Amino acid sequence: MFIRTESFSQYIRLYPVVSTLIALNVGIHLLTMLPFIGDTIRNFGVGSNYMIEQGEYWRLVTPMFLHLGIMHLLFNMFSLFIFGPELEKVAGKARFLTVYFLAGVFGDIATFFVYDSSYSHVGASGAVFGIFGAFGALVYYTKKMLPQLRQIILPIIGLSVVMTFVGPNTNAAAHIAGLVVGFLIGLSIFHPKRIISWRKPKIKVVPKR
């Protein structure tokens, strides 16, 4: 299910939202490596709790598109590359983007309230955890119909939560908030009655002549 076998062109065509997010994150990271402009981008976008207190509320969004280093970027983008396509395919482009964006934003909001004003952070991990949470909701509704999904997702969620509290320099507030928000949105998106309504084929009405 989560094994990617598509070619590069197929991947972009089939999963345009995931592809755009990956390209955006990689592109911004490359810009941060340039002299002068890199410092400007980082200073403008870093999730500084102190600056948010001063009214710079865009910092509740911009940290999702910044990363500390290449390994930080690769870890988050690899997770998005592997798990994002299935959610985009099952939920649709708009619903996937809703999960990703709101999980990331609420992860940054949780970071602001949990940590003190000296805390600063970057990374898309809150949004990525939102994807895991949405899959958790799908497992909740389909535990008997899709046992394979349950066998894959639950250990991944469990391991990710453990690593959140074991790993160094990890923004636990963003991870847990993103996971919870993704799960709650997923409960709405994947509710059986709601799925039936947005999976119904649209009937094209042809006017009489």
C-alpha positions as CSV (number, residue, x, y, z in Angstrom):
1,M,0.0,0.0,0.0
2,F,2.8,2.4,0.9
3,I,5.3,1.1,-1.6
4,R,5.8,3.7,-4.3
5,T,6.3,2.2,-7.8
6,E,5.3,5.2,-9.9
7,S,7.7,6.9,-12.3
8,F,8.6,10.5,-11.6
9,S,6.1,11.9,-14.1
10,Q,3.4,9.5,-12.9
11,Y,3.9,10.5,-9.3
12,I,3.6,14.2,-10.1
13,R,0.5,13.6,-12.2
14,L,-1.3,11.4,-9.7
15,Y,-0.4,13.3,-6.6
16,P,-0.1,17.0,-7.4
17,V,-0.7,18.3,-3.9
18,V,2.0,16.1,-2.3
19,S,4.4,16.8,-5.2
20,T,3.8,20.6,-4.8
21,L,4.4,20.4,-1.0
22,I,7.6,18.5,-1.5
23,A,8.9,20.8,-4.2
24,L,8.0,23.9,-2.1
25,N,9.8,22.6,1.0
26,V,12.9,21.5,-1.0
27,G,12.9,24.8,-2.9
28,I,12.7,26.9,0.2
29,H,15.4,24.9,1.9
30,L,17.7,25.4,-1.1
31,L,17.0,29.2,-0.9
32,T,18.0,29.2,2.8
33,M,21.4,27.9,1.8
34,L,22.1,31.0,-0.3
35,P,24.2,33.8,1.2
36,F,22.2,36.8,2.5
37,I,18.8,35.7,1.3
38,G,19.0,32.5,3.3
39,D,19.3,34.3,6.6
40,T,16.5,36.6,5.6
41,I,14.1,33.7,4.9
42,R,15.0,31.9,8.1
43,N,14.7,35.1,10.2
44,F,11.3,35.9,8.6
45,G,9.8,32.4,8.9
46,V,11.2,30.7,12.1
47,G,8.6,29.8,14.7
48,S,9.8,32.2,17.4
49,N,7.4,32.2,20.4
50,Y,8.8,35.6,21.4
51,M,8.1,37.1,18.0
52,I,4.6,35.6,17.9
53,E,3.9,37.3,21.3
54,Q,4.9,40.5,19.5
55,G,2.1,40.0,17.0
56,E,4.0,38.2,14.1
57,Y,1.3,35.6,13.7
58,W,2.5,34.4,10.3
59,R,5.1,32.5,12.3
60,L,2.3,30.0,13.1
61,V,2.3,29.0,9.5
62,T,5.8,29.6,8.0
63,P,7.8,27.1,10.2
64,M,6.1,24.2,8.3
65,F,8.2,25.1,5.3
66,L,11.6,25.5,7.0
67,H,14.0,22.9,8.2
68,L,17.2,22.9,10.3
69,G,19.3,20.9,7.9
70,I,19.3,18.4,5.1
71,M,18.6,15.3,7.3
72,H,15.7,17.1,9.0
73,L,14.3,18.0,5.5
74,L,14.9,14.5,4.1
75,F,13.2,12.8,7.1
76,N,10.0,14.9,6.8
77,M,9.9,14.8,3.0
78,F,10.5,11.1,2.8
79,S,7.5,10.6,5.2
80,L,5.4,12.9,3.0
81,F,6.6,11.1,-0.1
82,I,5.7,7.7,1.2
83,F,2.5,8.3,3.1
84,G,1.0,11.4,1.5
85,P,0.0,9.9,-1.8
86,E,-2.4,7.3,-0.3
87,L,-4.2,9.9,1.7
88,E,-4.4,12.3,-1.2
89,K,-5.8,9.5,-3.3
90,V,-8.4,8.3,-0.7
91,A,-9.5,11.7,0.6
92,G,-9.0,13.9,-2.4
93,K,-6.8,16.9,-3.0
94,A,-8.7,19.5,-0.9
95,R,-9.3,17.2,2.0
96,F,-5.7,16.1,2.1
97,L,-4.5,19.7,2.0
98,T,-6.9,20.5,4.9
99,V,-5.5,17.8,7.0
100,Y,-1.9,18.7,6.3
101,F,-2.3,22.5,6.7
102,L,-4.5,22.5,9.8
103,A,-2.4,19.8,11.5
104,G,0.7,21.9,10.9
105,V,-0.9,25.2,12.1
106,F,-2.3,23.7,15.2
107,G,1.0,22.0,15.9
108,D,2.6,25.5,15.8
109,I,-0.2,26.9,18.0
110,A,0.4,24.1,20.5
111,T,4.1,24.9,20.5
112,F,3.4,28.5,21.3
113,F,1.2,27.6,24.3
114,V,3.3,24.7,25.7
115,Y,6.8,26.2,25.5
116,D,8.1,29.5,26.9
117,S,8.9,32.6,24.9
118,S,12.5,31.7,24.3
119,Y,11.5,28.6,22.2
120,S,12.0,28.6,18.5
121,H,11.2,25.8,16.0
122,V,11.0,24.8,12.3
123,G,9.8,21.8,10.5
124,A,6.9,20.1,8.8
125,S,6.6,17.2,11.3
126,G,3.4,18.5,12.8
127,A,1.7,18.4,9.4
128,V,3.2,14.9,8.7
129,F,1.9,13.7,12.0
130,G,-1.5,15.0,10.8
131,I,-1.3,12.5,7.9
132,F,-0.6,9.7,10.4
133,G,-3.6,10.9,12.5
134,A,-5.9,10.9,9.5
135,F,-4.9,7.3,8.7
136,G,-5.6,6.5,12.3
137,A,-9.1,7.7,11.8
138,L,-9.4,5.6,8.6
139,V,-8.2,2.6,10.5
140,Y,-10.9,3.3,13.2
141,Y,-13.7,3.1,10.6
142,T,-12.2,0.2,8.6
143,K,-10.5,-2.0,11.1
144,K,-12.3,-5.1,9.8
145,M,-12.3,-4.2,6.1
146,L,-8.6,-3.1,5.8
147,P,-6.6,-5.2,8.3
148,Q,-3.4,-4.6,6.3
149,L,-3.7,-0.8,6.8
150,R,-4.2,-1.4,10.6
151,Q,-1.1,-3.6,10.7
152,I,1.0,-0.9,9.0
153,I,-0.3,2.3,10.4
154,L,-0.7,1.5,14.1
155,P,2.9,0.5,14.6
156,I,4.1,3.5,12.7
157,I,2.0,5.8,14.9
158,G,3.2,4.1,18.0
159,L,6.9,4.2,17.0
160,S,6.6,7.9,16.0
161,V,5.1,8.8,19.3
162,V,7.8,6.9,21.2
163,M,10.5,8.6,19.1
164,T,8.9,11.9,19.8
165,F,9.7,11.6,23.5
166,V,12.9,9.7,23.2
167,G,14.7,11.6,20.4
168,P,16.7,14.8,21.2
169,N,15.5,18.3,20.2
170,T,12.0,17.1,19.3
171,N,9.0,19.4,19.3
172,A,6.6,17.0,21.1
173,A,3.8,19.6,21.3
174,A,3.7,19.9,17.5
175,H,3.9,16.2,16.9
176,I,1.1,15.3,19.3
177,A,-1.1,18.2,18.4
178,G,-0.7,17.4,14.7
179,L,-1.5,13.8,15.3
180,V,-4.7,14.6,17.3
181,V,-5.9,17.2,14.8
182,G,-5.3,14.9,11.9
183,F,-7.2,12.2,13.7
184,L,-10.2,14.5,14.5
185,I,-10.4,15.8,10.9
186,G,-10.1,12.2,9.6
187,L,-13.0,11.2,11.8
188,S,-15.1,13.8,9.9
189,I,-13.7,13.1,6.5
190,F,-13.9,9.3,6.6
191,H,-17.2,8.9,8.4
192,P,-19.1,6.3,6.4
193,K,-22.1,8.5,5.7
194,R,-19.8,11.4,4.6
195,I,-17.8,9.1,2.3
196,I,-20.9,7.9,0.6
197,S,-22.0,11.5,0.0
198,W,-18.8,12.6,-1.7
199,R,-18.2,9.3,-3.5
200,K,-21.5,9.4,-5.2
201,P,-21.1,9.7,-9.0
202,K,-22.1,13.2,-10.3
203,I,-24.9,13.0,-12.9
204,K,-24.4,15.3,-15.8
205,V,-27.6,17.0,-16.9
206,V,-27.9,17.6,-20.6
207,P,-30.4,20.4,-21.5
208,K,-33.1,19.4,-24.0
209,R,-33.0,21.1,-27.4
